[in-house]
């Protein structure tokens, strides 16, 4: 595994830990100012910019405080010199949802770029597989 792969893996694991803690600044720490995110809940056209990305997190943190889980199950990283992508599967749901659908996984795809010798997330996409 390359040093860039390791740095990105650590960045993503730290991000997930910040999500679980409800640490907004930790969640934002390695995201580009012009981040584009497509998420499970609306808006379906996504959010653009770090301030719009910031605004999506408080409701999710509240949901987690009610007992929901957010855990990386698998993570793969491919890094070039200045761009990289990563994809992961996560267990994400309330205990009831996870008991009802134990194989359900949140899919996460990240596009990263190197800015001033530091990796930042420029694109983030979350989705669940259609169940019907």
N, C-alpha and C positions, 0 to 999 in steps of 0.2 A: 504494500500500500504506500502510495506517495505521501510526502509531507503535506501537500495540498489536500489530498483525500482525507488525511487525518485531521487537518485544521477544519475542514468542512464538516466532517462527522462530529467533531467536538462542538462546533457552532450549533448544529442542529440538535444535538443532545442537550446542550445548555438552554437552547430556545424552548425545548419541550419541558425541561425542568422549570423554567421561568413561567411557562403556561400553567403548569400544575400548582405553582406557588401563588399564582395571581399577581405576578411581578410584571407590571406593564412595561417599565423601563427595560427590564431584562428581555422581554419579548421583542421590543423595538430595537435593541442594541445593535444588531447586525443586519438591519434592513436598509435598503437604498431609499433616498428621499423620494424617488419616483417609482416606488414599489407599485406593482399591479397585482391584485389578488382576486382570484375567483374562488368563492366559498360556497358551502352548502346552502346557507340561508341567503335570501335576497340581500342586495340587489343582484339580479342575474347578469347584469352587464359588468359586474365586478366593482372593485374600489380602486381608485388611483391616487397615489400620493401617501406619504407617511401619516398625515393627519387623518385622512379617511381610514387608513389601516388601523390607526390608534383607536378610532371611534368604534371599531367592530369588537374590541376585546372586553369591555366591561360586562356586557350581557353574558358572554361566554364564561367569564370568571364567576359570575353569580351562579350560573348553571353548575359549574364544577363545585362550588361551595355547598351545593345541595346534594353532593355525593357522586356526581358523574366522574368517569375515569378518562384519562388521556395518556396512553402508554404506547411507546414505539415498540412494535413487534419485530419489524425488519427494516433495514436501512441500507441502501446502495448508493454509492457516490462515484461519479466519473468527473475528473477535473482535467482541464487543459491548462494552458499557461495563464489565460485571462478570463475564461468562462468555464462554467461547470454546471452540472445538473445532478440532482439527487431525487430519489423516489423512495417512499417508505409506506409501510402499512402500519396503522395504529388501531389499538382497541380504544374506541371512543364511544361512550354512552353511559346511561345510568345503569345501576346494577340490574334493574328489571329488564332494560333493553338488551343488555349483554346476556342475561339468562335466557331470554326469549330467542335471541339470534346470536348464539355463541361464536359463530364463524364470521359474523359481520366485521368488516374492517373499513376504517376511514383510509382513503388513498390520499397521499400527499406527494406532490411534485414541486420541486423548487428549481428555479433557474438562478444562478449566482454569477456575479462578475467580480473581478478584482479591481478595487479602487484604492490607489495609494498603498499598494502592497497588503491590502486587507480584503478578505472575502465579504461580500454583502449579498443579501437576498434581493434580487430584482423582480422576481416573479414567484408567486406562491399560489398553488391550486389545491383545493380540498374537494373530495367527492366521495360519495357512497355509490356502490353498484346499484342499479335498478333492481328491485326485488319482485316486480310483477311481470 
